[in-house]
Amino acid sequence: MIRTNVVELTVIPAVAYRQKLPSGGSGITILRYGEKQPGIASISTRSGKAIPAANTPLKLYPEEAFDEAIRLTTGLPYKKQGSVVLKKKKVEEVKEKKEEEPVAVDMADYDAIAAKYTDKTGKLSYDLFNKDLIRFAKTSSVVREMIAERVTVGRVRKYIAGVKFRNITGNHDLTDKQVKALSDMLDNVHPAGLYKDLNDYLRRELSKQKK
């Protein structure tokens, strides 16, 4: 386990780490105990202050918490790709894979997607996210053909996410790598869990197909 680049905060019960943003800038991620949604912010190159993402709930992640996170992580290495798991008061970081070159994405694209699936409480809702993608899957003739051809869950999911993300952002030049980078940003705690309900739906549909 590696813990050197994850710090414990005192302002709120949470941990934080500094991460290189896909756009190339520096960002802060805060994980609050008992909360699934992280607090995400970029760091202003002019003021050095945090600029929270549009869907970051400021009641859970106040300015003071970001100020402390920036101060405590100054000089620490960026956290590479890999999950941070919170278990009560114990922090464990999954062994990291070899770092890949960051994929450049526009924070406006992230904000547009996050806003689409933010519920009335101001939190990113994985339930809204998955229901919308499943609804699209049920009406898409392309998805039906892919399922009939027994294409893998991963390939069908990639197609669905790509179409939805490009339509929501209006950025039809988004690459598959940028779609994946946006997915990782949407779920910084457990990246594999973002599409859980959609994955389950696709597996059920694929299991109905005759071999």
N, C-alpha and C positions, 0 to 999 in steps of 0.2 A: 504494500500500500504506500502511496505517495501523498504527503500532506503539506509539503513545503509551500505550495502556492495557494492554499485555501486557508483563510483567516477567520477567526471567530469575532463577531461584533459584540459590543457592549450596549449600544444604543437600543437595539432590538434583539430578540433571540434568533439569531441567524448566522450564517456563514457567507463569505463572499470571496470572489476571485476575479482577477483581471483577465480579460480575454481579447484576443485580436479579432476585430470585427471583419466579416467577409469583405467589407468595403475598404479595409486596410487600416482603419483607425483603431483607437483603443477603447475598450468598453468594460463595464463592470456588471457582473451578475451577482445578485444576492438571493440566497435561498433561505426562506424563513421556515423554522420548525413548524410542522403542522399545516403548512400551506403547499399546495401543488404548484401554483403559479409562481414563477420567479419574478424578481424585479430586475429589469434590464435597462441599462442606460449607456449611451456613448459618452465619451469624455471630451469636452470642448478643448480644442487645441489653443484657444485664446485665453479663456478664463481658468481652465483646468477643472471646471465644475461639471457635475453630472447633468446630462440631458436625458431624462427618462423617456423610454419608448411610450407611445400613445396609450398602450393598454396596461402599463404598469400601475397597479393600484397604489396611489400615493399615501393612503391611510395605512397600508401595510408596510410600505417602503418609503418613509419620509426622506426629505432632503438630508437630514442629519445622518441617516444611515448610509447614504451614498457618500457623504463627506468623509465619514469614518472609514468606509470601505476603500475609498481612493487613497486616503492617508496610509492605511495599514498595508495596502498592496503595492505602494510605491517602491520600486526597485525589485519587486518579486518577478519571477518569470511568468509569461502568459501560461494559462492553463491550456494544454493542448486538447484535441478532441477526445472525449471520454466522459462517462457519466459520473456525477457526484451523487451519492446516495445518503440521505439523512435518516438515521435510525435513532429516534429519541434525541439524546444529546451527544451521540457518537457520530462522527463524520468519517465516511470511508470514501475513498476515491478509487474507482476502477482503474486498473493498470492501463496506461494509455498506449494507443497504437502510434506508429510512426506518423509524425505530423505531415499533413499535406498542405500544399499551397492554398491559401484562402481564396474562396470564390467571391468575386465582387458582386454585391447586390445593393440595390438602392433601399435605404431605410424607409422611403415613402412606400415602396412595395410591401415591406413588412408591416408598416402601420395600416395599410389598406386591408390586408388580410386579417390582421389582428382585430381591427375595428369591425369587420364583417362578423366575426364570431365572438364578440364580447357581449356578455349577458347584461341584464339590467343592474346587476351589482357592480359592474365595471370589471369583471374578471373574464379572462379568456375561457370559453366554455368548449371543452373537448366534445361534449354531448352535441352542441349545436354544429360543431365542425363535422363530426362523423355523420350526423343525420343528413346534413346537406350533401355530403359526398356520396352517401348511400342513395339518396334521392336521385342524384344525377346518374349514378350507376344503373338504376332501375329504368331510366328513360333513354339511356344512350344505346343506339343501335351498334355502335362500335364496341362498347363494352360487352353487349350480348354476343357479338361475333367472337370476341376474344375468349369469353367464357366457353362458348360452344367448341372452340378450338383447343380448349384446355390450356390456355396460356397461364403462366405462373402468376400467383397472387402479386408478387413484386412488380411484374410488368404491367398488370392491369392497374394496380395502385398508382404506378408512375404516370400512366396515361391520364387517369382521373385527376390526380393532383395537378398535373401540368395544365390540363384544360381549365380547371377551376381557378388556379392561381393566375393564369394569364388573363382570364376573363375578369376576375375581381380587380386586378391591378391595372388592366388596360395595357399592360406591357406584353405584347405578343412575341417579343424577342427573348423572353426568359428561356434560358437553356435548362436542360434536365438537372445540371449541376447546381444552378441557381435555385431551382425549385427545391432540391434537397437541402441546400443551405438555409433557405427560408423555413423549411420544415424543422430543421435543427434549432433554429432561433425560436420558433414557436413553442418548442418543448425542450428547454434547456436542462430539465431535471431528468426525464426519462425519454430520450429521443425515440426509442422503439415503441413507446406507448401511445404516441400521438394518433396513430391510425388503427388502434386496437379494434374498435367496433367495425370499421370498414374491412379490416383484414378478416374478422370473423364472418362477416356477411359474404365476402368473396369466397372464402373457403367452403361455406355452405352451398353456394351456388355451383362452385366447381365440383363438389362431391355429387351433385345431381346428374352430372354428365356421364354418359356411358363411356367406358374405356374402350 
